Amino acid sequence: MKEQIIYNDEITETLSKNFKVVLEQIGEDANREGLIKTPERMAKAMQYLTHGYDLEPDDIVNQAIFHEEYSEMVIVKDIEVYSMCEHHMLPFFGKAHVAYIPDGKIVGLSKIPRVVDAYSRRLQVQERLTLEIRDCIQRTLNPLGVAVVIEASHMCMQMRGVQKQNSVTTSSAFTGLFMKNDSTRKEFINLIQAKLH
């Protein structure tokens, strides 16, 4: 179930005024029919796209930690990622694959995508996003290892600048057994590449 976003009326009003100025500055008529409500829509969209600032990822995990003696790899893969590049305020999107090896504690599986959302719904760079997800899982669960891989397409590269529409950026971050043990890391890579479903 998607979380409901509560829009702040004061922020909406301020952003709407600013976005109206932006429309006028790029040469548009902000009062024409198709654009009259656009500043307010933009204001609400920006609040939605950055609502991760209002979320505490550690709290998300801590709500659903369970003690179990399971000690094999747990992977949640193909988690949809939508974020905003902090350099150009354009979207980047793709998939995150997150794994951990429990050490007496597991987390409710839905919490891992929620952690991904909490960090991705902020102004980001992909490299930092990868590290933040990894560090949150490591900090809260203290597992034997964490692995995170993100594959994303960046509109700042595809729509402007170098304009390479088919490029995909991959970032990875590991702790514990995923760093120390080549076979563990290879197992993770093989599993996220496999079509098991």
C-alpha positions, 0 to 999 in steps of 0.5 A: 500500500502506497503511503499517503502524502500530506501536502503542506499548504504554506509550502504549496503556495510558496512553491506555486508562486515560484514555479509560476515565475519559472514558467514566465522566465522561460517564455510561457504565458502562465495564465493560459488555460493549460498552465493555470494550475500547473504551478500548483501541480508542480508544487505538489509533485515536488513535495511528493518526489522529495517526501523522503526527507520526512521519513526516518529509514532506521525507524522503518527497519526497527518497526519489523525486526524479528529474531530468527536463526536463519543465516543464509542470504536474503535478497529483495531484487528488482525494487523500483527506484525513482529519484531526482538528480541533485545536479540538474533536478531531473529524474533517474530511475531503475532497479535496486537489488538488496541482500543481507546475511542475517546474524540472528535478526531478520527484517520484514521484507516490505521494509527493504523497499521502504528504505529504498524509497525513503532515501530515493525520494530525496535529491540524490546522486546514485552513488550516495543512494547506494551507500545510504541503503547499505549503511541503513541495513548494516546499522539496524540489523547488524548482519554478517554482510549487506550487498546493494546494486542499483541500475538506473537510467539518468534523464540528465544524461539522456535528455540533455548533455551527452544525450545517450539514451541507452546508457545505464549506470550501475553502482554497488556497495558491500559490507562484511561477507560480501566484501571478504568472500568472493563466492558470496559476492558471486552468488549474489550477482548470479541470483540478481541476474537469474530469472527465477520467477 
